[in-house]
Amino acid sequence: MVIKVFLATSSGSTAIKKKQQDVVGFLEALKVDYTQLDIACNEENRMWMRQNVPMEKKPTNGIPLPPQIFNEDSYCGDYDTFFDAKEDNTVYSFLGLPPPPGSKEVPVEERNGDAHGEEDAQAADEEEEGEGGEEEVAEGETAEATEGETAGDEAPAEETGEEAMEETDEVTEDTEARAEEEEDQEGADDDREEEEAEVQEEEEEEDVEETQEEEAE
């Protein structure tokens, strides 16, 4: 597999030159084999690059600018995607190459050996067991707390019922006593009215007798 980097050696753009140097310098630092293809002096290289860059990766004007990177005929990306892969330590995946031993892109198990991977798996199992035990303890505490709250709720309910009954009895006694007082008062009023009526009748009779005596005289 050959990495192809399409460049413009005679580009007048400083930004493009800087991007091309960044890509080439990084590939050389990684000791990745690559081939530079100049699109400024070779029309075939320029046409091939433009035709093989995917349509969705082309700018709005339809003309992709260098540097453009390919793995054989497979498109890898432009400078922006290369830069993102470099920042994420995924350049080998970006280029479609297997990462060398010791690379940051190699999984931890492959870098440290299967024994280390087994230790990680064992540690993970122990953490899961510990979490399971904590859940059981938490459930037990919750159950005890619920029972305690239920028992505590029942006692006040009973006391409240007894207090309500005592209050009802007191209210009933007060009502009966008040009723008796009203009856006694009504009886006293009736007696007083009867006495007043008798006194009034006696006075009227006396007045009638006096009138008769006067007339007789």
Buried (B, 14 or more C-beta within 10 A) or exposed (E): EEBBBBBBEEBEEEEBBEBBEBBBEBBEEBEBEBEBBBBEEEEEBBEBBBEBBEEEEBEEEEEBBBBBBBBEEEBBBBBEBBBEBBEEEBBBBBBBBEBEEEBEBBEEBBBEEEEEBEEEEEEEEEEEEEEEEEEEEEEEEEEEEEEEEEEEEEEEEEEEEEEEEEEEEEEEEEEEEEEEEEEEEEEEEEEEEEEEEEEEEEEEEEEEEEEEEEEEE
